[in-house]
C-alpha cells in the first residue's frame, strides 16, 4: 500500500504553503488539489503566484471553507476576492451557513460536508477513570457543570465566540435558585490574557465569580464532556459548531445559538435547544428545561444517530472522494484509516 501522506521539511510557517504548491506542481496533472481554508491574507500572495501554473495545467482545484472568510477590512476582502477569482476553485463548505456567505467569494460550491468526529474518542459510555483534577473541586461543590469549550477571542469580530454572554446566564440561574458552575476551556492568546481578565471581572460584578472558571486548553476534552451536565455555545456566527457535535456524541445536551452553524446542526434533531444568544433569561430557562425534560434522552439518541450518519470519519472520506472525483488506487483501502 502506497503512502498517502507527504511530509514537507519545515522551513518556517510562511514557507509551508509555497513548498506544498511546489510539490503539487510535480504531481500528475489530473490529481486534484484540495486547499484547506487558505483564506488568511498571508496566504494570498502565494496562491496568486501559483495561479498561472495551476490554470495552464488544468488541474482540478478545490477549496474547503471552514469559516466565512469575512473581514471588517474592505481591502482584506478585496484581496481575497481577486485571489479566488483568479484561482477559480470549486468550494466545499462545512455548513450551509458557510456556503451562504462564501458563494460571493467562490460561486462554484460543490457540496456541504460536515466535519467528522471520532466517535470512538467522543462516546456516550460512562467515564472509566477519575475526573480531571481541575474539575474535581467543582464536582465536590455539588454544582452542575455548564461547559463551553472555546478559544477566547475579541468581542465584536466576525467569529465572535460571545463568551461574555455566559456570565449573565449564570447570574440568571443563580437568581432562580439553581446551582450551576460555568466552565470555559480554551486558549487566550490576547496580550496579558486580557480576554480572561475581562470575563473574570464581569463574573465578579454580577456576583458569580465563585461559579465561573476558565481552564486552559486540553487534548483530552472528551474527559470533560463526561462530567458536563450541559454544553452552552452562544456564538452567533459560528460556521459549524464542532463542540456541539462532540457534546452530542458524548451524550451531553446542548443549548446553542439560534443563528449560524450551531443552529443549523441543532435544527436537525433538537430545534427546541436553540435560543437567542444574547437573551440570558431565555438561555437560563432553556438550560433548566433541557436538564429536567423527560424527552432529553430521546433527543440525544436522535442527535447521536445524526452524528453517526453525517459526521463519521469514513463518511467524510467517502464524500471527499465523490466530490473531488478521486479514485482509490487500492479498492480494499480501509476508509476508516484515510
Buried (B, 14 or more C-beta within 10 A) or exposed (E): EEEEEEEEEEEEEEBBBBBBBEEBBEEEEEEBBBBEBBBEEEBBEBBBEBBEEBEEBEBBBBBBBBBBBBBEEEEBBEBBBEBBEBBBBBBBBBBEBBBEBBBEBBEEBBBBBBBBBBBEEBBBEEEEEEBBEBBEEBBEEEBBBBBBBBBBBEEEEEBBBBBBBBBBBBBBBBEEEBEBBBBBBBEBEBEEBEBBEBBBEBBEEBEBBEBBBBBEEBEEBBBBBBBBBBBBBBBBBBBBBBBBBBBBBBBBBBBBBBBBBBBBBBEBBBEBBBBBBBBBBBBBBBBBBBBEBEEBEEBBBBBBEBBEEBBBBEBBBBBBBEBBEBEEEEEEBEBEEB
